[in-house]
């Protein structure tokens, strides 16, 4: 009998697994392919299909704006931005929003936007986009309106006093101090909530989706979490649907987070050095590294080997939350092992596997 479309369906899982095994795990600062575009004086793709990762259609990239210069002006699909360093402002649909390092910016679908560096040092920012997914759906369209260059005169525009859009219904910019902070006890000993069973590595906690994970105490997963935005959740009044800068994951020196498993996420390292165990594979990281947790249910944990805090920017995509709800019976969010201190305990940080 000739092969049919159904025979192809039967092989798709194995094909996807092979693609995940063959794909890239991480990309470091020294591996970036920096280019100049009409939009940015200097830009490089991080986790994307072009750089060898098997993503779900989302991508992360990093761009720079020289001192007293501006990016191009353009419009496209939704974008979430994290300011890694620098001071300036963005004009979004004719309104000015000021920002500095560790600020986050939400660009709505189709909004005209441009970024200005008002300082004496280079601005560097992380962008989260879904260009490939939008193109697959026949939706992507980038329109360039102005090229990057030095700023001779700052544009005159209405200034948002609080980072909110003029109608006050949604947020464009959140400054560093606006994040919602969730802290653990910082002692490496997680505390289970009273309505959950005692931790058993042979029988992981089935959390279902990311909401189940957020119900856990911060100390059970990370020492500190700074929440910026969540798709379809009213966190800090952001209203994006396809991309998010979820927040910062922070671990003290020589500690590691809990082993867990979920859908795709990307992480960018701001501070610290160590490694992550992703599906049993050791993925080293340092400042400037970006790496992927591919999903759909990838066991992983992050280990901080440095003498300072490890700080990671976590990003995610709306497609992830769609599939979490649809597929959680087959691929539930799992919690496999608690957070512990590396130096204080002689432990095997590999944890247990999922399914």
C-alpha positions as CSV (number, residue, x, y, z in Angstrom):
1,X,0.0,0.0,0.0
2,X,1.3,3.4,-0.9
3,X,2.1,5.8,1.9
4,X,-0.8,8.1,2.8
5,X,-1.2,11.4,4.6
6,X,-2.1,9.4,7.7
7,X,1.2,7.5,7.6
8,X,2.9,10.9,7.6
9,X,0.9,11.9,10.6
10,X,2.1,8.8,12.5
11,X,5.7,9.9,12.0
12,X,5.4,13.5,12.8
13,X,6.2,13.2,16.5
14,X,9.4,11.3,15.8
15,X,10.3,13.9,13.2
16,X,9.8,16.7,15.7
17,X,11.8,14.9,18.3
18,X,14.7,14.5,15.8
19,X,14.5,18.2,14.9
20,X,14.7,19.1,18.6
21,X,17.8,16.9,19.1
22,X,19.5,18.4,16.0
23,X,18.7,22.0,16.9
24,X,20.9,24.5,18.6
25,X,20.8,24.8,22.5
26,X,22.2,28.3,23.2
27,X,23.9,31.3,21.6
28,X,26.6,33.3,23.3
29,X,27.6,37.0,22.9
30,X,30.8,36.1,21.0
31,X,28.8,34.0,18.5
32,X,26.4,36.7,17.4
33,X,26.3,37.8,13.8
34,X,25.9,41.6,14.2
35,X,24.6,43.5,11.2
36,X,23.6,47.0,10.3
37,X,20.0,47.4,9.0
38,X,18.0,50.5,8.1
39,X,16.3,50.1,11.4
40,X,19.3,49.5,13.7
41,X,22.9,50.6,13.7
42,X,23.7,47.2,15.2
43,X,21.5,44.2,15.6
44,X,21.8,40.4,15.9
45,X,19.3,37.5,16.1
46,X,19.5,35.4,19.3
47,X,17.1,32.4,19.5
48,X,15.5,32.1,16.1
49,X,15.1,29.6,13.2
50,X,17.8,31.5,11.3
51,X,20.3,30.9,14.0
52,X,19.6,27.1,14.2
53,X,16.9,26.8,16.9
54,X,13.7,24.9,16.5
55,X,11.3,27.6,17.7
56,X,7.5,27.7,17.5
57,X,7.7,30.8,15.3
58,X,8.9,33.3,17.9
59,X,12.3,34.9,18.1
60,X,14.5,37.0,20.3
61,X,17.0,39.6,19.0
62,X,19.3,42.2,20.5
63,X,19.8,45.7,19.1
64,X,21.9,48.8,19.9
65,X,21.5,52.5,19.5
66,X,24.6,54.8,19.6
67,X,24.7,57.7,22.0
68,X,22.4,60.6,21.0
69,X,21.0,58.7,18.1
70,X,17.7,57.0,17.2
71,X,16.5,53.8,15.7
72,X,14.4,53.8,12.6
73,X,10.7,54.3,12.7
74,X,8.5,51.4,11.5
75,X,5.4,49.3,12.1
76,X,4.9,45.6,12.3
77,X,3.3,42.9,14.5
78,X,3.4,42.9,18.3
79,X,6.8,43.4,20.1
80,X,7.9,43.2,23.7
81,X,11.2,45.0,24.6
82,X,13.5,44.8,27.6
83,X,16.1,47.6,28.0
84,X,19.3,45.9,29.0
85,X,21.2,49.1,29.4
86,X,20.9,52.8,28.6
87,X,18.5,55.8,28.9
88,X,16.1,57.2,26.4
89,X,12.5,57.3,25.2
90,X,10.2,55.8,22.6
91,X,7.6,57.4,20.4
92,X,4.7,55.1,20.1
93,X,1.8,56.3,17.9
94,X,2.8,59.9,18.5
95,X,3.2,59.7,22.3
96,X,6.6,59.8,24.2
97,X,7.4,57.2,26.8
98,X,10.7,57.6,28.8
99,X,12.7,54.6,30.0
100,X,16.0,53.5,31.4
101,X,17.8,50.2,32.0
102,X,15.6,47.2,33.1
103,X,12.4,49.0,31.7
104,X,10.0,46.9,29.6
105,X,8.1,48.2,26.5
106,X,5.0,46.8,24.8
107,X,4.5,47.7,21.1
108,X,0.9,46.9,19.9
109,X,0.3,45.3,16.6
110,X,0.6,47.9,13.8
111,X,1.8,50.8,16.1
112,X,4.3,53.2,14.6
113,X,7.3,53.3,16.9
114,X,10.8,54.7,17.2
115,X,13.5,54.6,20.0
116,X,15.8,57.4,21.0
117,X,19.1,57.2,23.0
118,X,19.4,60.4,25.1
119,X,22.5,59.3,27.0
120,X,26.3,59.2,26.5
121,X,26.5,55.4,26.3
122,X,25.2,52.8,23.9
123,X,21.6,51.6,24.5
124,X,21.1,47.9,24.2
125,X,17.7,46.3,24.1
126,X,16.2,42.8,23.8
127,X,13.3,42.3,21.4
128,X,10.7,39.6,21.4
129,X,8.8,39.0,18.1
130,X,6.8,36.4,16.2
131,X,7.8,37.2,12.7
132,X,7.9,33.6,11.4
133,X,4.6,32.7,13.0
134,X,2.9,35.8,11.6
135,X,4.3,35.0,8.2
136,X,3.1,31.5,8.3
137,X,-0.4,32.9,9.1
138,X,-0.1,35.4,6.2
139,X,-0.2,38.3,8.7
140,X,3.4,39.7,8.8
141,X,4.1,43.1,7.2
142,X,6.9,45.4,8.2
143,X,6.7,48.9,6.9
144,X,9.8,51.2,7.2
145,X,9.1,54.9,7.7
146,X,12.5,56.3,8.7
147,X,16.0,55.0,8.9
148,X,18.2,55.0,12.0
149,X,20.7,57.9,12.5
150,X,22.0,60.6,14.8
151,X,19.4,62.7,16.6
152,X,19.7,66.4,15.6
153,X,16.5,67.6,17.3
154,X,14.3,65.5,19.6
155,X,10.7,65.2,18.2
156,X,8.0,67.1,20.1
157,X,5.3,64.8,21.4
158,X,2.9,64.4,24.2
159,X,4.7,62.8,27.2
160,X,3.1,59.9,29.1
161,X,3.6,60.7,32.8
162,X,3.1,57.1,33.9
163,X,3.9,54.8,30.9
164,X,0.2,54.3,30.2
165,X,-1.4,54.9,26.8
166,X,-3.5,58.1,26.5
167,X,-6.8,56.3,27.1
168,X,-5.3,54.8,30.4
169,X,-6.5,51.4,29.5
170,X,-3.2,49.7,28.7
171,X,0.5,50.1,29.4
172,X,3.3,50.9,27.0
173,X,6.3,51.3,29.4
174,X,7.1,49.9,32.9
175,X,10.2,51.3,34.6
176,X,12.6,49.2,36.7
177,X,10.8,49.7,40.0
178,X,7.4,48.9,38.8
179,X,7.8,45.1,38.6
180,X,5.7,42.9,40.9
181,X,8.2,41.1,43.2
182,X,7.7,37.6,44.5
183,X,10.4,36.4,47.0
184,X,11.2,33.1,48.6
185,X,13.0,32.6,52.0
186,X,16.4,32.6,50.4
187,X,17.5,29.6,52.5
188,X,17.4,26.9,49.9
189,X,14.5,25.1,51.7
190,X,11.2,25.2,49.8
191,X,8.0,25.2,51.7
192,X,5.0,23.4,50.3
193,X,1.6,25.0,50.5
194,X,-0.7,23.2,53.0
195,X,-3.1,21.9,50.4
196,X,-0.3,20.1,48.4
197,X,1.2,16.7,49.1
198,X,4.7,16.2,50.3
199,X,7.2,16.3,47.5
200,X,8.0,12.9,46.0
201,X,10.6,12.7,43.2
202,X,9.0,9.6,41.8
203,X,5.6,11.3,41.5
204,X,6.0,14.9,40.3
205,X,3.4,17.6,41.1
206,X,1.1,18.0,38.1
207,X,0.5,21.7,37.9
208,X,-1.4,21.7,34.6
209,X,-0.3,25.0,33.3
210,X,1.7,28.2,34.2
211,X,-1.1,29.4,36.5
212,X,-0.5,26.3,38.6
213,X,3.2,27.1,38.7
214,X,2.5,30.7,39.8
215,X,0.3,29.3,42.7
216,X,3.5,27.8,44.3
217,X,5.4,29.9,46.8
218,X,8.4,31.7,45.2
219,X,10.8,29.9,47.4
220,X,9.7,26.5,46.0
221,X,10.9,27.5,42.5
222,X,13.1,30.6,42.5
223,X,14.6,32.8,45.2
224,X,13.1,35.9,43.6
225,X,10.8,36.5,40.6
226,X,10.1,40.0,39.2
227,X,7.0,39.8,37.1
228,X,6.6,42.3,34.2
229,X,3.8,41.0,31.9
230,X,1.7,38.0,31.1
231,X,-0.3,37.4,28.0
232,X,-4.1,37.4,28.8
233,X,-3.4,38.4,32.4
234,X,-3.9,41.9,33.8
235,X,-0.3,42.2,35.2
236,X,0.9,45.8,35.3
237,X,-1.9,46.7,32.7
238,X,0.0,45.3,29.7
239,X,-2.3,44.0,26.9
240,X,-0.1,42.1,24.5
241,X,-1.4,38.9,23.0
242,X,1.5,37.2,21.2
243,X,4.7,38.1,23.0
244,X,5.8,38.9,26.5
245,X,8.8,39.8,28.6
246,X,7.5,37.7,31.5
247,X,10.0,38.9,34.1
248,X,13.3,38.3,35.8
249,X,14.3,35.0,37.4
250,X,16.8,35.6,40.2
251,X,18.9,33.1,42.2
252,X,21.4,33.8,44.9
253,X,25.0,32.7,44.6
254,X,25.5,28.9,44.4
255,X,21.9,27.9,44.3
256,X,19.7,26.3,41.7
257,X,16.0,26.4,40.9
258,X,13.5,23.6,41.0
259,X,13.4,21.0,38.2
260,X,10.2,21.6,36.2
261,X,8.8,21.0,32.7
262,X,6.6,23.2,30.4
263,X,6.1,24.6,26.9
264,X,8.7,26.8,25.0
265,X,10.5,29.7,26.7
266,X,13.6,31.7,25.9
267,X,16.0,33.0,28.6
268,X,18.6,35.8,28.3
269,X,21.4,36.1,30.9
270,X,22.0,39.5,32.4
271,X,24.3,38.5,35.3
272,X,26.0,35.5,36.7
273,X,27.4,32.3,35.2
274,X,26.4,28.7,35.5
275,X,24.5,26.2,33.4
276,X,21.0,24.8,32.9
277,X,20.1,21.1,32.7
278,X,17.7,20.9,29.8
279,X,16.3,17.5,29.1
280,X,19.4,16.1,30.9
281,X,21.9,18.1,28.8
282,X,24.2,20.7,30.4
283,X,23.8,24.1,28.7
284,X,26.4,26.6,30.0
285,X,25.6,30.3,30.2
286,X,27.1,33.7,31.1
287,X,26.1,37.3,30.6
288,X,24.9,37.8,27.0
289,X,23.9,34.1,26.5
290,X,20.4,33.3,25.2
291,X,19.0,29.8,25.3
292,X,15.8,28.0,24.7
293,X,13.6,25.6,26.6
294,X,12.0,24.0,23.6
295,X,9.0,22.2,25.0
296,X,6.4,20.8,24.8
297,X,7.4,19.3,28.2
298,X,11.1,19.8,28.6
299,X,12.5,19.0,32.1
300,X,15.0,21.7,33.1
301,X,16.6,23.6,36.0
302,X,19.0,26.5,36.3
303,X,22.2,26.3,38.3
304,X,24.0,29.5,39.5
305,X,27.7,28.7,39.9
306,X,28.9,32.3,40.5
307,X,29.6,34.3,43.6
308,X,26.8,36.8,42.6
309,X,23.2,36.7,41.9
310,X,22.1,35.1,38.6
311,X,19.6,37.2,36.8
312,X,17.7,35.9,33.7
313,X,15.2,37.6,31.5
314,X,12.4,35.2,30.7
315,X,10.3,35.6,27.6
316,X,7.4,33.6,26.2
317,X,4.9,33.6,23.4
318,X,1.1,33.6,23.2
319,X,1.1,30.3,21.3
320,X,2.5,28.7,24.4
321,X,-0.5,29.5,26.5
322,X,-2.9,28.4,23.8
323,X,-1.3,25.0,23.7
324,X,-1.0,24.8,27.5
325,X,-4.8,25.0,27.8
326,X,-5.4,22.6,24.9
327,X,-2.8,20.0,25.6
328,X,-2.3,20.0,29.4
329,X,-3.8,16.5,29.8
330,X,-1.1,15.1,27.5
331,X,1.7,17.6,28.4
332,X,0.9,19.1,31.8
333,X,3.2,21.6,33.5
334,X,5.2,19.5,35.9
335,X,7.2,20.2,39.0
336,X,9.9,17.6,39.5
337,X,12.3,18.7,42.2
338,X,12.6,21.7,44.6
339,X,15.1,24.6,44.8
340,X,18.2,23.9,46.8
341,X,21.6,25.4,47.7
342,X,24.4,24.0,45.7
343,X,27.3,24.7,48.1
344,X,25.4,23.8,51.3
345,X,24.3,20.4,50.2
346,X,25.9,17.5,48.4
347,X,23.1,16.7,45.9
348,X,22.6,15.4,42.4
349,X,21.2,18.4,40.6
350,X,20.1,16.4,37.6
351,X,16.7,15.7,39.3
352,X,14.2,13.3,37.8
353,X,12.9,13.1,34.3
354,X,9.4,13.7,33.0
355,X,7.3,10.9,31.5
